[in-house]
Amino acid sequence: MILVSRSAAQRLPGGRPGLNAKLPYQAIFDLFEILALMFTLMECSCQSSCFVPYDRHGGGPFGVQASAALQERMRMKARAGSTILATPTTPGAARADDSASDQRLGECVRLLRQRMEFSIQELGRRTGLSTGMISQLERGLATPSIRTLRLLSLALQVPISFFFEERPAERGPAPHYVVRRAQRRLLRLTPSGVLKESLAPDAPGRMEMYELTLSPGGSSGADFVKHQGEKAGYVLAGTLRLWLDHEAHLLEEGDTFRFPSTVPHMFDNPTASPTRIVWITVPTAP
């Protein structure tokens, strides 16, 4: 449908859209006015019907209008090349993958809890998490943050890598001392904007080593965590804001860190570009 302003219609023969031969400049002006109205309608239609649901639980704006999301995506591409982690290209498939990952992770937590003969209430007491949160996690209805996983791993006496996806069998047997890039096990925490890749072999050992990719706004969780042990890391790319005892340290590519895990800590990516980190955790020997 084409809309014509009332003033333009009055200037046209019979009140209908057309070109007035006696006023060529006015006719051209009217034509541009009509085209501007058409493009305005098209933009409004897109903004009212197109949404980008890239984050379900607060890690990013669910339901951002397409125009704003696409503009931000263009800015992020300009800064970070072609890698955009926060917005899946196929939202439906991404949500299905996240749901399957949440179901697998929840089942893993439930089996570990039962193996330890803990009730949900007892696990909540040991972790400081609510029984409702634990119940949702076990049913695959919520995705934990890194902080939540660390609390669960300490209470259930397993490394965080225990919660990672199984390595595909078709990639062949894993060496005892070496991890090939194609053989890394993954942990996707999409709502938190975090992808963790295990860099350590599956063989028994105290040290945990991961590569973390933080999407813009990605974080370890909403609160500080502390426990026994030691942590260290190296910023491969981007910017990391590391909070140690409520003090923020902004780390850039090439920067490193090490601190006792007893220091309250958390981290996030405050920029519009992805951040990659090598993260090492050494728990205290039992």
Buried (B, 14 or more C-beta within 10 A) or exposed (E): EEEBEEEBBEBBEEEEBBEBEEEEEBBEEBEEBBEEBEEEEEEEEEEEEEBBBBBBEEBBBBEBBBEEBBEBBEEBEEEBEEEBBBBBEEEEEBBEBBBEBBBBBBEBBBEBBEEBEBEBEBBBEBBEBEBEBBBBBBEBEBBBBBBBBBBBBBBBEBBBBBBBBEBEEEEEEBEEEEBEEEBBBEBBBBBBBBBBBBBBBBEEEEEBBBBBBBBBBBBBBEEBBBBEBBBBBBBBBBBBBBBBEEEEEEBEEEBEBEBBBEBEBBBBBBBBBBBBBBBBBBBEEE
